[in-house]
Amino acid sequence: MSNSWWEIRILCDPQLEESVFWRLERFGCSGTATEVKSSALIRAYIPQFQAQLLDLAALSLWLAQDAILAEVAPPLTQWKLIDEEDWSSSWKQHWQITEIGDRFLINPAWLTPPENTNRAIIFLDPGVAFGTGAHQTTQLCLESLEMRLLPDHMGELVIADVGCGSGILSIGAVLLGAQKAYAVDTDPLAVQSARSNRHLNRIDPSDLVINKGSVEELMALVPDGVDGIVCNILAEVILDMIPQLTQLAKPTSWMILSGILVGQAQPISAKLEEYGWLVATLWKKDDWCCFNVRRNNR
Ligand SMILES: C[S@@+](CC[C@H](N)C(=O)[O-])C[C@H]1O[C@@H](n2cnc3c(N)ncnc32)[C@H](O)[C@@H]1O
């Protein structure tokens, strides 16, 4: 059986070779180096199921930071998937029924759910989209949603899911009782996957609207604003999005933001405060963190 692998290519100053190998080892793979003119080209491989795009972006950031410390030019880090033939079958073997937080259970679509559970079961077949629940950032968002969507605090909440991937977060929100959710993603494959997961979870398309796009799309769909926003994308993207996310909010809204490395939290926090948000909690899992924020005008 063949697997899908990430091939990671790092073109760097030869002085960085040792620290690059160290980073790769910590990341879960080993590398091989070849000399290219005055640079070193390091190639490394890791099974796809062991690294998400966010992890690769984090690796690239750490490599750039190491170069700054060593006072050499930052490396050029690229990655691509190779050998996708048996992607679905190889990956499915590694994905099991998983409990997240106190209220969720993630059930791969092809496995029979447990009989006695009080948890909200999210059936998923994400295909190539991000969002199996295995990544720390998704878990942090689901656990934050649990806290926000407590049965006695519910009312008629309208939620926006920006960068929905498999749809896991908005499906979770609807299963916990949100009245309506709007989910968007710029990747058409993610939109396709989220729609098929909506169907798997027997959610009516009018209760969970899923479209290709980003915050602009949401502002057009919900001009009166939403009660809660959940957004698990990279820190740089979130930083740029804060002004628009603020426009999408009501005076009583809250946001859950993740995809942020602990070391990237400070500028996000500063920009949130600048736009009138109060950081209620900052939760961490390994290297990742999740902001729970609310409007600072209540
Ligand atoms: C880390 S995944 C999160 C998936 C899922 N929400 C979760 O928590 O597991 C980020 C998703 O955001 C999408 N994305 C990236 N930039 C975006 C943008 N500017 N607007 C909307 N979606 C974006 C990506 O295509 C990807 O599916």
The ligand as an ORCA input file, in Angstrom:
! r2SCAN-3c Opt
* xyz 0 1
  C      -6.628     25.371      9.371
  S      -7.951     25.111      8.266
  C      -9.311     25.076      9.431
  C     -10.380     24.068      9.083
  C     -11.445     23.887     10.157
  N     -12.177     25.120     10.370
  C     -10.817     23.442     11.455
  O     -10.840     24.192     12.434
  O     -10.297     22.318     11.499
  C      -8.059     26.696      7.528
  C      -9.025     26.795      6.363
  O      -9.121     28.165      6.010
  C      -9.187     28.314      4.609
  N      -8.736     29.686      4.326
  C      -7.472     30.162      4.215
  N      -7.477     31.497      4.011
  C      -8.780     31.875      4.006
  C      -9.450     33.131      3.853
  N      -8.774     34.267      3.669
  N     -10.806     33.146      3.905
  C     -11.511     32.002      4.084
  N     -10.942     30.779      4.218
  C      -9.596     30.720      4.190
  C      -8.312     27.184      4.085
  O      -8.679     26.849      2.754
  C      -8.582     26.079      5.095
  O      -9.618     25.224      4.660
*
